Every structure is written in C-alpha cells, then in structure tokens.
C-alpha cells in the first residue's frame, strides 16, 4: 500500500504581526507626527484586512510604550522633559553593557553592517540630509544590537531609543552635533573591530551622555524661544 505524502503547510505571518511591523516601521521612521491619530478602520482599509488584527497590533504597541490610546484613536505619546530624562537614565544603565557584549560577540558580517551604517551617516552629513542622518542612526543602532545575544536586552534598548526618536531627529539637524555623533560611531566601530569590550562600553557611555546633553540644550533653547 502506497502512503500518500502530505503537502507541508508553510506558515504565513499572522495578519496582526504584519500590521504591527507596518506600524512599527512608520513609528521608527519618524513618519507619525505628535498630532496625527491612528484609526483602526483607516489602517485596516489601507492594509486590506479586518479591524481585529489591526486592533491587536495597536494594543501591542500601546503595551510597549510606542502609542497611547485616545478617544479619537491612537497617537504617539507626548513625552515630558522628565519622561525623556527617565529614558536616558535607562539607556545609561543598559547600552554601555550591551555594547560591551556586542564587542565580545560581533561577527565579521555584523561588523560590515556597522560599517555600512557609518558610511551612510557620513553620506547624509556631507549632503546636509538630516532625515538621512536620522535613518543612519537607527541603522547603526540596529547593526550593533544584532550582535547582542541577549535578545531581551537588545529589544529593550531599541524600544527605549525609539521612544526618544523625535529628540534624536531634532538634534541631528545640527551640523556640529552630527559630526560629534559620527565621531562616536567611529570610536565604537573601532572597539567592535578590536573586540575590545571595555573600550566599547566606554565609547557607548560617552555617546549616551552626549545625546542626553544635546537633549537638555535643545529643551532649554525651546523654552527660551
């Protein structure tokens, strides 16, 4: 008796995961303004799906701190100065340690991705492309975080950094600050290439402190204007 082979079922990404990825990409790309509302029905129509998976994706983003729910839909949370300072405090605790782990474990392929992000940051700076510099900063972060084997640590860092993405977008519009950021990238890249965990830790610590200082200066300027 011949046994009939069953055709394997190839699992497809769930609709809620696809909606989540779509929305997260927009959030991480800085494509949503602070006044823009995300409405379930509109997103569902755009993606060609029902409202249920969209609602699931939106609620997940709320739970992760990317969005808040309002009577008229979902929106990017408005962060107070204290909120941003709290995020920076967490980054100061987490990112230097993560950079040290990345230096220990980074592969040649991952280092190439770091180099590609650094080259893109330089290109954007030379073109005075603030939006491109913002994208390159996210690309650089994703590249080195890929070398962190502790996925919970890596995802937590990405989430907190994304929450202050608008702050980073503002500071990267400044010529001198972009130069300082690129110098920090280069220092960190060199530590990764040497697999020097101590140097990577210290380089990342300096970068986060500089970003925190840039935010404070930007906030003061906004208050005085």
Secondary structure, 3 states (H helix, E strand, C coil): CCCCCCCCCCCCCCHHHHHHHHHHHHHHCCCCCCCCCECHHHHHHHHCCCHHHHHHHHHHHHHCCCEEEECCEEEECCCCHHHHHHHHHHHHHHHHHHHHHHHHHCCHHHHHHHHHHHHHHHHHHHCCCHHHHHHHHHHHHHHHHCCCCCHHHHHHHHHHHHHCHHHHHHHCCCHHHHHHHHHHHHHHHHHHHHCCHHHHHHHHHHHHHHHHHHHHHHHHHHHHC
